[in-house]
Amino acid sequence: MTTFDKREEGFEAKFAHDEELRFLAVARRNKLLGAWAASLLDLEGAEAQAYTLTLIEPEYLGKSDERLILKVIADLKAKGIERSAPEAAAKCQELLAKAVAEIEAGR
């Protein structure tokens, strides 16, 4: 194996690791967002858990957060709670940072 091959293999391994970390962070962020929205919706126990699980379905774990944000805003609006897209997006970013910190800390 040449030095170039080893280097390429290293880049591929790093890419795979980074993608796995991104997926885990987004899934955790979505769980945190679900818990946040559930608390605003006055959901508790099994209802809150069920709502949170809807946000970790594959359609909300993609590269774009637009569908996730629209769903949360629509769910809140259905209960008379107004939140703007920028507010929800800011909450997503805040919770993503928290999720990454938790993963890196091994929690």
Secondary structure, DSSP 8 states (H G I E B T S, - for coil): --HHHHHHHHHHHHHHHHHHHHHHHHHHHHHHHHHHHHHHTT--HHHHHHHHHHTTSGGGSSS--HHHHHHHHHHHHHTT----HHHHHHHHHHHHHHHHHHHHTT-
